[in-house]
Amino acid sequence: MVELIDNEQTDYDIEVDTVVVGAGACGMVASLLLAEAGIDTLLLERDDTPRGSTSMSSGFIPAAGTLLQESAGVSDSAELFAADIQRKANAEADPQIVSAVTQSCGKVLDWLQQQHGLEWVLLEDFLYPGHSTHRMHAVPEKTGAALHARLSNAVERAGVSIATSARVVALIVEPAAATKPVQICGVRVRRPDNSSETIKASAVILACNGYGANSALMKRFIPEMAEAYYHGHPGNTGDAVIWGELLDAALVHTSAYQGHGSLAYGHNILITWALLMEGGVQINQRGQRFSNEHKGYSEQAVEVIRQPGDFVWNVYDHRLHAMGQNFPDYLEAVAAGALVCADSVSELSDLTAMPLTDLQKTLQEIEQLASVNGTDQFGRQFNSDQILQAPYYAIRVAPAVFHTQGGLAIDHKARVLTTEGDIVGNLYAAGGAACGVSGSSVAGYLSGNGLLTAVSLGAIAATDIGSARGVDPIIPACQIVIPDERPAG
Ligand SMILES: Cc1cc2nc3c(=O)[nH]c(=O)nc-3n(C[C@H](O)[C@H](O)[C@H](O)COP(=O)(O)OP(=O)(O)OC[C@H]3O[C@@H](n4cnc5c(N)ncnc54)[C@H](O)[C@@H]3O)c2cc1C
């Protein structure tokens, strides 16, 4: 239960300049920047050991114009990246926010590399659906857990004050007066032993992600997946959205989310979409294909949940099995015994219980399409250099919700906006707590939109707080350009 408390009735235990709520990628990037600027910051995390959805993720962050892209000879720009985001989001994303995040994300990654020693690798094995060029960055381990660990180390080295087992249960509010809008003055924290502390702050950044773990909010905002398995962090209980409604803040695109159509059934391990982008197919238990896998893994969650038994099979071959081994999650699935391998279609039918005649027909159809670089009835194009060959591999997969993409309305400086379009004083929302750049539906999620907005909006919020205190820019290597006034339109 989270609430608002009146400032007039609050005795404060301590005072800091800025409170950051949530120690995922967003909260840690924001705290790092604030600490470097010498701004007294307290990072509050409800778990005893911070993890967040960040540490469950694959840790792939899309960014344009990075040093790494330059050294790899990849030509990219914030404008091209923004166009890819809007194409996927059906042009529903706020153009100012898209521009702010696409311009800043590369600078944030370069700054993390140069200032904090985070190493990046560029994922060039295959192009993620919807991206026009290779811009997916990861730490060398290629896992979200390693990304989170590296950020945590940087936060520790920078001397950021962090309190764990500290759930923020209330925002402390100075109500709106005739000439002054509503203002946030601090937060109240509840400890596991039920004790509480009140903290006065001049700014609060909500970096506590979305509402994937709140079944009531999921039923209300995303009924199509309310019964689906939620594969994100259990601490993402929608606190930001609940405070937002109490504050009369605007909520935007609450029906948007990142789904995924490829989680190993019974093992809950993410199976890389690269298998399907490079020639593999999804086949249902009747032995039939049912959609264009190349549209994206997010919307495929809805296609998969409509199939008999709510599961399907990823079917591919040895070439793709070899490629899958570049992904730690895939290796985990192999070790867990999630794969079946068959020397022939008939053995594949025996091992998966897909009817032989239908399976044979489906595989023959895609072979014929591939041999002529043809396009199927769903709009997927097959390539002659990707014809599947025995031995065949298959993994039974189920759909899932990974995280929600709607949330608090913010401006281009990550300041929370009311339903009237006014700024809620001293309150910022970033990462999964704020509305993202994926439009209003599952289909609008471009790969990497989650960490893109976590990392860049966290940095933008911190930069604005720095500017307000005369530290502008906070770090020369991270010169995020934020126009003073929100452009019209
Ligand atoms: C399996 C999986 C794979 C994914 N892969 C990718 C990927 O490769 N690329 C990508 O871009 N995105 C990916 N995502 C999405 C990505 O993980 C999220 O978008 C991103 O981590 C959000 O970061 P965040 O900092 O906003 O939230 P989080 O990392 O979830 O951090 C929020 C923190 O806030 C804490 N918190 C919540 N409420 C409170 C409170 N009241 N008080 C104190 N603390 C609180 C939580 O405990 C949590 O630690 C993936 C997600 C999943 C589940």
The ligand as a MOL file (V3000), in Angstrom:
LIG
                    3D

  0  0  0     0  0            999 V3000
M  V30 BEGIN CTAB
M  V30 COUNTS 53 58 0 0 0
M  V30 BEGIN ATOM
M  V30 1 C 13.7800 -11.4150 -19.1420 0
M  V30 2 C 13.9070 -9.9630 -19.5250 0
M  V30 3 C 14.7790 -9.6210 -20.5520 0
M  V30 4 C 14.9010 -8.2680 -20.9060 0
M  V30 5 N 15.8560 -7.9150 -21.8220 0
M  V30 6 C 16.0200 -6.6160 -22.1530 0
M  V30 7 C 17.0530 -6.2100 -23.0380 0
M  V30 8 O 17.8960 -7.0040 -23.4670 0
M  V30 9 N 17.1120 -4.8980 -23.3830 0
M  V30 10 C 16.2440 -3.9620 -22.8790 0
M  V30 11 O 16.3320 -2.7990 -23.2320 0
M  V30 12 N 15.3040 -4.3120 -21.9740 0
M  V30 13 C 15.1880 -5.5990 -21.5940 0
M  V30 14 N 14.2500 -5.9460 -20.6550 0
M  V30 15 C 13.5060 -4.8490 -19.9740 0
M  V30 16 C 14.4280 -4.1890 -18.9390 0
M  V30 17 O 14.8650 -5.1680 -18.0290 0
M  V30 18 C 13.7190 -3.0590 -18.1720 0
M  V30 19 O 13.0840 -2.2030 -19.0860 0
M  V30 20 C 14.7270 -2.2520 -17.3750 0
M  V30 21 O 15.5250 -3.1150 -16.5930 0
M  V30 22 C 14.0230 -1.2320 -16.4880 0
M  V30 23 O 14.9820 -0.6470 -15.6440 0
M  V30 24 P 14.5050 0.1650 -14.3640 0
M  V30 25 O 15.7390 0.6390 -13.6840 0
M  V30 26 O 13.4830 1.1480 -14.7820 0
M  V30 27 O 13.7460 -0.9230 -13.4690 0
M  V30 28 P 14.2880 -2.1480 -12.5810 0
M  V30 29 O 15.5720 -2.6730 -13.0870 0
M  V30 30 O 13.1740 -3.1220 -12.4320 0
M  V30 31 O 14.5810 -1.4590 -11.1840 0
M  V30 32 C 13.5150 -0.9520 -10.3910 0
M  V30 33 C 13.8820 -1.1440 -8.9370 0
M  V30 34 O 12.9620 -0.4180 -8.1210 0
M  V30 35 C 12.7120 -1.1680 -6.9360 0
M  V30 36 N 11.4740 -0.6600 -6.3570 0
M  V30 37 C 10.2160 -0.7820 -6.8270 0
M  V30 38 N 9.3460 -0.1250 -6.0350 0
M  V30 39 C 10.0790 0.4270 -5.0350 0
M  V30 40 C 9.7460 1.2250 -3.8940 0
M  V30 41 N 8.4820 1.6040 -3.6260 0
M  V30 42 N 10.7520 1.5990 -3.0450 0
M  V30 43 C 12.0450 1.2340 -3.2970 0
M  V30 44 N 12.3960 0.4650 -4.3470 0
M  V30 45 C 11.4320 0.0870 -5.2270 0
M  V30 46 C 12.6570 -2.5980 -7.4320 0
M  V30 47 O 12.8700 -3.5110 -6.3780 0
M  V30 48 C 13.7820 -2.5930 -8.4760 0
M  V30 49 O 15.0160 -2.9830 -7.9090 0
M  V30 50 C 14.1120 -7.2710 -20.2590 0
M  V30 51 C 13.2330 -7.6310 -19.2330 0
M  V30 52 C 13.1350 -8.9660 -18.8530 0
M  V30 53 C 12.2190 -9.3160 -17.7310 0
M  V30 END ATOM
M  V30 BEGIN BOND
M  V30 1 1 1 2
M  V30 2 1 2 3
M  V30 3 2 2 52
M  V30 4 2 3 4
M  V30 5 1 4 5
M  V30 6 1 4 50
M  V30 7 2 5 6
M  V30 8 1 6 7
M  V30 9 1 6 13
M  V30 10 2 7 8
M  V30 11 1 7 9
M  V30 12 1 9 10
M  V30 13 2 10 11
M  V30 14 1 10 12
M  V30 15 2 12 13
M  V30 16 1 13 14
M  V30 17 1 14 15
M  V30 18 1 14 50
M  V30 19 1 15 16
M  V30 20 1 16 17
M  V30 21 1 16 18
M  V30 22 1 18 19
M  V30 23 1 18 20
M  V30 24 1 20 21
M  V30 25 1 20 22
M  V30 26 1 22 23
M  V30 27 1 23 24
M  V30 28 2 24 25
M  V30 29 1 24 26
M  V30 30 1 24 27
M  V30 31 1 27 28
M  V30 32 2 28 29
M  V30 33 1 28 30
M  V30 34 1 28 31
M  V30 35 1 31 32
M  V30 36 1 32 33
M  V30 37 1 33 34
M  V30 38 1 33 48
M  V30 39 1 34 35
M  V30 40 1 35 36
M  V30 41 1 35 46
M  V30 42 1 36 37
M  V30 43 1 36 45
M  V30 44 2 37 38
M  V30 45 1 38 39
M  V30 46 1 39 40
M  V30 47 2 39 45
M  V30 48 1 40 41
M  V30 49 2 40 42
M  V30 50 1 42 43
M  V30 51 2 43 44
M  V30 52 1 44 45
M  V30 53 1 46 47
M  V30 54 1 46 48
M  V30 55 1 48 49
M  V30 56 2 50 51
M  V30 57 1 51 52
M  V30 58 1 52 53
M  V30 END BOND
M  V30 END CTAB
M  END
